[in-house]
């Protein structure tokens, strides 16, 4: 009763700040018509969007960040099989500054099966990049490498991430399902 109308739980929260990337047009489903891919920052949270050729939103996904400065810095389109493809999103999750500064980047994946936009699926992948600067001014950065290969011989290409001495494998099982292995 004492909660003002603007703070009631059933009302959506107002967005106070918006920023948007450029539009990236690419044919992701092989119909010779380009879809629109873009990112938006709403109140410090990064969102990924795909619109079909006619401007209808077919995917909206919030990318989880850990601090300020989060933003995607690379996109790539890869075929996983003749019927499946993936958009790889290299996403800087932001910085955390407390006694030391740390920044991480994650590989997120959007898949499409049978060239049908209704099958779009999102999966947050492993951390692929890391940098730290501690209070003694010691700085390190660990490079990474992303490869798309058929590792298990099932005819479906998988994602291999090498990060310093660590390797992460994402095996695609179809229909938006992934399994991970170290």
Buried (B, 14 or more C-beta within 10 A) or exposed (E): EEEEEEEEEEEEEEEEEEEEBEEBBEEBBEEEEBBBBBBBBBEEEBBBBBBBBEEEEBBEBEBBBBBEEBBBEEBEBBEBBEBBBBBBBBBBBBBBEEEEBBBBBBBBBBBBBEBEBEBBBBBBBBBBBBBBBEEEEEEEEBEBEBEBEBBEEEEBBBBBBBBEEEEBBBBBEBEBEBEEEE
